Amino acid sequence: SCKVPGCTTQAVEDQAHALVTCDGNNGAGNAVMNCLRQLVPNLSIEAALRHDIQLDEGLELPFVWFSATAFQAIWDVRVSGKKVELYKVRYQIESKICLLRETRHINAIKCYIS
């Protein structure tokens, strides 16, 4: 069962619980899902975690990058034993975006999108 501080359920800690539905995430996983659902309405948690989606070719990379980055940020905070907070997840995403903007990796993304 889940041992994250703030989790009020005795749920088995599967990926969906650990990254989205756990009360100990303080809504961070749900916020990520809400962002993803702007691109894919009615997206299930399982489909988001598996990246089992149908998108236009130009949206696949941003969807996968954002979801992987956001869920990794949630996971990293959980593993560290600290409290998951939305601002921590947002900080991780923003810092990686800044890194992409300031490095040569942005050229790779531009080539993919073009």
MODELLER restraints for C-alpha pairs under 7 A, 6 or more apart:
rsr = mdl.restraints
at = mdl.atoms
rsr.add(forms.Gaussian(group=physical.xy_distance, feature=features.Distance(at['CA:1:A'], at['CA:10:A']), mean=5.47, stdev=0.5))
rsr.add(forms.Gaussian(group=physical.xy_distance, feature=features.Distance(at['CA:1:A'], at['CA:11:A']), mean=5.46, stdev=0.5))
rsr.add(forms.Gaussian(group=physical.xy_distance, feature=features.Distance(at['CA:1:A'], at['CA:12:A']), mean=4.56, stdev=0.5))
rsr.add(forms.Gaussian(group=physical.xy_distance, feature=features.Distance(at['CA:1:A'], at['CA:13:A']), mean=5.70, stdev=0.5))
rsr.add(forms.Gaussian(group=physical.xy_distance, feature=features.Distance(at['CA:2:A'], at['CA:10:A']), mean=6.30, stdev=0.5))
rsr.add(forms.Gaussian(group=physical.xy_distance, feature=features.Distance(at['CA:2:A'], at['CA:11:A']), mean=6.13, stdev=0.5))
rsr.add(forms.Gaussian(group=physical.xy_distance, feature=features.Distance(at['CA:2:A'], at['CA:12:A']), mean=6.16, stdev=0.5))
rsr.add(forms.Gaussian(group=physical.xy_distance, feature=features.Distance(at['CA:2:A'], at['CA:13:A']), mean=5.18, stdev=0.5))
rsr.add(forms.Gaussian(group=physical.xy_distance, feature=features.Distance(at['CA:4:A'], at['CA:24:A']), mean=5.91, stdev=0.5))
rsr.add(forms.Gaussian(group=physical.xy_distance, feature=features.Distance(at['CA:5:A'], at['CA:24:A']), mean=5.78, stdev=0.5))
rsr.add(forms.Gaussian(group=physical.xy_distance, feature=features.Distance(at['CA:6:A'], at['CA:23:A']), mean=6.04, stdev=0.5))
rsr.add(forms.Gaussian(group=physical.xy_distance, feature=features.Distance(at['CA:6:A'], at['CA:24:A']), mean=4.21, stdev=0.5))
rsr.add(forms.Gaussian(group=physical.xy_distance, feature=features.Distance(at['CA:7:A'], at['CA:22:A']), mean=5.99, stdev=0.5))
rsr.add(forms.Gaussian(group=physical.xy_distance, feature=features.Distance(at['CA:7:A'], at['CA:23:A']), mean=4.65, stdev=0.5))
rsr.add(forms.Gaussian(group=physical.xy_distance, feature=features.Distance(at['CA:7:A'], at['CA:24:A']), mean=4.43, stdev=0.5))
rsr.add(forms.Gaussian(group=physical.xy_distance, feature=features.Distance(at['CA:8:A'], at['CA:23:A']), mean=6.40, stdev=0.5))
rsr.add(forms.Gaussian(group=physical.xy_distance, feature=features.Distance(at['CA:16:A'], at['CA:45:A']), mean=6.37, stdev=0.5))
rsr.add(forms.Gaussian(group=physical.xy_distance, feature=features.Distance(at['CA:16:A'], at['CA:46:A']), mean=6.70, stdev=0.5))
rsr.add(forms.Gaussian(group=physical.xy_distance, feature=features.Distance(at['CA:19:A'], at['CA:29:A']), mean=5.64, stdev=0.5))
rsr.add(forms.Gaussian(group=physical.xy_distance, feature=features.Distance(at['CA:19:A'], at['CA:71:A']), mean=6.15, stdev=0.5))
rsr.add(forms.Gaussian(group=physical.xy_distance, feature=features.Distance(at['CA:19:A'], at['CA:74:A']), mean=6.40, stdev=0.5))
rsr.add(forms.Gaussian(group=physical.xy_distance, feature=features.Distance(at['CA:19:A'], at['CA:75:A']), mean=6.67, stdev=0.5))
rsr.add(forms.Gaussian(group=physical.xy_distance, feature=features.Distance(at['CA:20:A'], at['CA:29:A']), mean=3.87, stdev=0.5))
rsr.add(forms.Gaussian(group=physical.xy_distance, feature=features.Distance(at['CA:20:A'], at['CA:30:A']), mean=5.64, stdev=0.5))
rsr.add(forms.Gaussian(group=physical.xy_distance, feature=features.Distance(at['CA:21:A'], at['CA:29:A']), mean=6.75, stdev=0.5))
rsr.add(forms.Gaussian(group=physical.xy_distance, feature=features.Distance(at['CA:24:A'], at['CA:84:A']), mean=6.73, stdev=0.5))
rsr.add(forms.Gaussian(group=physical.xy_distance, feature=features.Distance(at['CA:25:A'], at['CA:84:A']), mean=4.91, stdev=0.5))
rsr.add(forms.Gaussian(group=physical.xy_distance, feature=features.Distance(at['CA:25:A'], at['CA:85:A']), mean=6.68, stdev=0.5))
rsr.add(forms.Gaussian(group=physical.xy_distance, feature=features.Distance(at['CA:26:A'], at['CA:84:A']), mean=6.41, stdev=0.5))
rsr.add(forms.Gaussian(group=physical.xy_distance, feature=features.Distance(at['CA:26:A'], at['CA:85:A']), mean=6.14, stdev=0.5))
rsr.add(forms.Gaussian(group=physical.xy_distance, feature=features.Distance(at['CA:28:A'], at['CA:85:A']), mean=6.48, stdev=0.5))
rsr.add(forms.Gaussian(group=physical.xy_distance, feature=features.Distance(at['CA:28:A'], at['CA:86:A']), mean=4.85, stdev=0.5))
rsr.add(forms.Gaussian(group=physical.xy_distance, feature=features.Distance(at['CA:32:A'], at['CA:70:A']), mean=6.81, stdev=0.5))
rsr.add(forms.Gaussian(group=physical.xy_distance, feature=features.Distance(at['CA:37:A'], at['CA:43:A']), mean=5.79, stdev=0.5))
rsr.add(forms.Gaussian(group=physical.xy_distance, feature=features.Distance(at['CA:47:A'], at['CA:53:A']), mean=6.67, stdev=0.5))
rsr.add(forms.Gaussian(group=physical.xy_distance, feature=features.Distance(at['CA:51:A'], at['CA:64:A']), mean=6.80, stdev=0.5))
rsr.add(forms.Gaussian(group=physical.xy_distance, feature=features.Distance(at['CA:58:A'], at['CA:113:A']), mean=5.48, stdev=0.5))
rsr.add(forms.Gaussian(group=physical.xy_distance, feature=features.Distance(at['CA:69:A'], at['CA:93:A']), mean=6.30, stdev=0.5))
rsr.add(forms.Gaussian(group=physical.xy_distance, feature=features.Distance(at['CA:70:A'], at['CA:89:A']), mean=6.27, stdev=0.5))
rsr.add(forms.Gaussian(group=physical.xy_distance, feature=features.Distance(at['CA:70:A'], at['CA:93:A']), mean=6.36, stdev=0.5))
rsr.add(forms.Gaussian(group=physical.xy_distance, feature=features.Distance(at['CA:73:A'], at['CA:89:A']), mean=5.41, stdev=0.5))
rsr.add(forms.Gaussian(group=physical.xy_distance, feature=features.Distance(at['CA:73:A'], at['CA:92:A']), mean=6.30, stdev=0.5))
rsr.add(forms.Gaussian(group=physical.xy_distance, feature=features.Distance(at['CA:74:A'], at['CA:84:A']), mean=6.55, stdev=0.5))
rsr.add(forms.Gaussian(group=physical.xy_distance, feature=features.Distance(at['CA:74:A'], at['CA:89:A']), mean=6.24, stdev=0.5))
rsr.add(forms.Gaussian(group=physical.xy_distance, feature=features.Distance(at['CA:77:A'], at['CA:83:A']), mean=6.85, stdev=0.5))
rsr.add(forms.Gaussian(group=physical.xy_distance, feature=features.Distance(at['CA:77:A'], at['CA:84:A']), mean=5.83, stdev=0.5))
rsr.add(forms.Gaussian(group=physical.xy_distance, feature=features.Distance(at['CA:78:A'], at['CA:84:A']), mean=6.49, stdev=0.5))
rsr.add(forms.Gaussian(group=physical.xy_distance, feature=features.Distance(at['CA:100:A'], at['CA:106:A']), mean=5.45, stdev=0.5))
